[in-house]
């Protein structure tokens, strides 16, 4: 599945136009299995919900053109120091997993009705929702910074580091700012992210992408 997820990184883009077709029972089962695995592994409370009433805010409804989508991942868990980062990491996994299974996603951190969604999952902290469904298109690549703008390596960078940076640059970040910096020395890698309301989530997303690109067996986070 790793190679499919790596391919999904290249193919997955934000999709805001869905065809209104509901998820099939098989698609729901496939996604729910992944949600359950992530919840067990990282002690989270992510939920796959279907809602006839839109959980989007007025802005979210405005941005979503075409037919409404009714399936969403709710990124939720017990409030703790690292919860934003862990949910960002898991959310990235779900986006790529959905893409690898022929579905499309739209990550929404500030364009949903938080009160309504909280009533659906009864979790202490909800950081974001991700629409998942059948897109009318595959979206378009986001504008990206260069490798030199977001990274440095002490000495000659090994291939795994360069592949990790390429993967990190494919990751979705808040308002596409890519406010991260990754440095490497030997097999030690450090990720820093400019402080902001979405920085924890973005940090988790970047870590997930970098690990997929570089291979977790090749380095250690420091």
C-alpha positions in Angstrom: 0.0 0.0 0.0 3.0 2.3 0.5 3.6 2.8 -3.2 -0.1 3.5 -3.8 0.0 6.1 -1.1 3.1 7.7 -2.6 1.4 7.8 -6.0 -1.7 9.3 -4.3 0.5 12.2 -3.0 1.2 13.2 -6.6 -2.4 12.8 -7.7 -4.3 14.2 -4.7 -5.5 17.8 -4.9 -8.2 19.8 -3.2 -11.6 19.1 -4.8 -14.5 21.4 -4.2 -16.8 20.1 -6.8 -18.5 16.8 -6.1 -21.1 14.9 -8.2 -23.5 14.2 -5.3 -23.1 10.4 -5.6 -23.1 8.9 -2.1 -20.3 6.5 -1.0 -21.1 2.9 -1.7 -21.2 0.4 1.2 -17.9 -1.0 0.1 -16.3 2.5 0.0 -17.6 3.3 3.5 -16.4 0.0 4.9 -12.9 0.5 3.4 -12.6 4.0 4.8 -14.1 3.0 8.2 -11.5 0.2 8.5 -8.7 2.8 8.0 -10.3 5.2 10.5 -10.5 2.4 13.1 -6.8 1.5 12.6 -5.7 5.1 13.0 -7.8 5.6 16.1 -6.3 2.5 17.7 -2.7 3.4 16.7 -2.7 7.0 17.8 -5.5 7.0 20.5 -7.8 9.3 18.5 -11.5 9.7 18.0 -11.8 10.3 14.3 -15.2 9.6 12.9 -16.6 9.0 9.4 -20.0 10.6 9.4 -22.8 11.0 6.9 -25.0 14.0 7.3 -28.0 15.2 5.3 -27.7 18.5 7.0 -24.5 20.3 5.8 -21.9 20.7 8.4 -20.3 23.6 6.4 -20.4 27.2 7.4 -21.8 29.8 5.1 -18.3 30.3 3.7 -17.8 26.6 3.2 -21.1 26.3 1.3 -20.0 29.2 -0.9 -16.7 27.6 -1.7 -18.2 24.2 -2.4 -19.6 24.6 -5.9 -21.7 21.9 -7.5 -23.7 19.3 -5.5 -23.3 18.9 -1.8 -21.2 16.0 -0.4 -22.6 14.2 2.6 -19.6 12.2 3.9 -16.9 13.6 6.1 -14.0 12.6 8.3 -14.2 14.4 11.6 -10.7 14.8 13.0 -11.3 14.6 16.8 -9.7 13.4 20.0 -9.0 14.0 23.6 -7.4 17.4 24.1 -3.7 17.1 24.8 -0.5 18.8 23.9 0.2 16.9 20.6 -3.4 16.4 19.5 -3.3 18.9 16.6 -0.2 17.3 15.1 -1.4 13.8 15.5 -4.8 14.6 13.9 -3.0 16.4 11.1 -0.8 13.3 10.5 -3.8 10.9 10.6 -5.9 13.3 8.4 -3.1 13.3 5.8 -3.2 9.5 5.8 -6.9 9.5 5.3 -6.8 11.9 2.4 -4.2 9.8 0.6 -5.9 6.6 1.4 -9.2 7.9 0.0 -7.3 9.1 -3.2 -5.7 5.7 -3.6 -9.2 4.2 -3.5 -10.6 6.4 -6.2 -12.2 9.1 -4.0 -11.5 12.9 -3.6 -11.2 15.1 -0.6 -11.4 18.6 0.6 -9.7 19.5 3.9 -11.7 22.2 5.9 -10.3 23.6 9.1 -12.2 26.9 9.3 -15.2 26.5 7.1 -17.4 24.2 9.0 -20.1 24.6 11.7 -18.1 23.5 14.8 -21.1 23.4 17.1 -23.1 21.1 14.8 -20.2 18.8 14.2 -19.3 18.6 17.9 -22.9 17.3 18.5 -22.4 14.5 16.1 -19.2 13.0 17.6 -19.2 14.2 21.2 -15.5 14.6 21.4 -13.5 17.1 23.5 -11.6 18.6 20.6 -12.3 18.8 16.9 -9.7 20.4 14.8 -11.0 19.9 11.2 -13.3 18.0 8.9 -12.4 16.5 5.5 -15.1 16.1 2.9 -14.8 12.8 1.0 -16.7 11.7 -2.1 -16.7 11.5 -5.8 -15.3 14.6 -7.4 -16.4 16.1 -10.7 -12.7 16.7 -11.4 -9.3 15.9 -9.8 -8.5 19.4 -8.7 -5.3 21.2 -9.7 -1.8 21.3 -8.1 -1.1 24.1 -5.6 1.6 26.6 -6.1 4.8 25.5 -4.4 8.0 26.8 -2.9 11.3 25.4 -4.0 13.3 22.8 -2.2 15.9 25.5 -1.3 13.3 27.7 0.3 12.1 25.1 2.7 15.1 22.8 3.5 18.8 22.4 4.1 21.1 19.5 4.7 24.6 19.5 6.3 26.8 18.2 3.6 25.5 16.4 0.5 21.9 15.5 0.9 21.1 11.8 0.4 18.5 10.7 -2.0 16.0 9.8 0.8 16.2 13.4 2.1 15.5 14.9 -1.3 12.6 12.6 -1.9 11.2 13.5 1.6 11.4 17.2 0.7 9.7 16.6 -2.6 6.9 14.8 -0.8 6.6 17.5 1.8 6.1 20.1 -0.9 3.1 18.2 -2.2 1.4 18.4 1.2 -1.6 20.7 1.7 -1.0 23.4 4.2 -3.2 26.3 5.6 -3.8 28.9 2.9 -1.0 27.0 1.0 1.7 29.0 2.9 4.1 26.1 3.3 5.6 27.8 6.4 7.9 24.9 7.3 11.6 24.3 7.3 13.2 20.9 7.3 16.9 20.4 8.1 19.0 17.3 8.1 22.3 16.0 9.4 23.2 12.4 9.1 20.0 10.4 9.7 18.6 13.1 12.0 15.8 15.4 10.6 14.3 18.4 12.2 11.0 20.0 11.2 10.1 23.5 12.3 6.9 25.4 11.5 6.0 29.1 11.8 3.6 29.5 14.7 0.0 30.0 13.8 -3.5 28.7 14.5 -3.1 25.8 12.1 0.6 25.1 12.6 0.1 21.9 14.7 -2.1 20.3 12.0 0.2 21.4 9.2 3.2 20.0 11.1 1.5 16.6 11.3 0.6 16.7 7.6 4.2 17.6 6.6 5.6 14.8 8.8 3.3 12.2 7.2 4.3 13.3 3.7 8.0 13.5 4.5 8.0 10.0 6.0 6.2 8.5 2.9 8.7 10.2 0.6 11.9 9.5 2.5 11.0 6.1 4.0 10.7 6.0 7.8 13.5 3.4 8.0 16.1 5.9 6.7 15.9 8.7 9.3 14.9 9.8 12.8 13.0 12.9 13.8 14.9 15.1 16.2 
